[in-house]
């Protein structure tokens, strides 16, 4: 009888710990993302995304090097895991640049989650890929 109680208690503890570990994952976009937006002559090819979830909205910034560009709009559509990020920044001469990044969230269940798609602005268009760190 005692062995059965110990086994049951151990199983409950294990399931409780698994619940805590999986609960810490949070929103699928939350975190730091490193990647490239190929062909971006305004800000270069490398990009860092810092994305957060406040329980109601996706917030964050795009950092293509030395300039932080706050997100104006961000969405994640669970049907197909479609991501859309919009931001407005400035190029080197101070002209406004509006970015729209659209992609698909891939490898959702894996730690090497990524976003792949396209970016466009009033200054160009190209492919986009980023991996969560």
Secondary structure, 3 states (H helix, E strand, C coil): CHHHHHHHHHHHHHHHHHHHHHHCCCCCCCEEEEEEECCCCCCCCEEEEEEEECCCCEEEEEECCCCEEEEEEEEEECCCCEEEEEEEEECCCCCEEEEEEEEEEECCCCCCCEEEEEEEECCEEEEEEEEEC
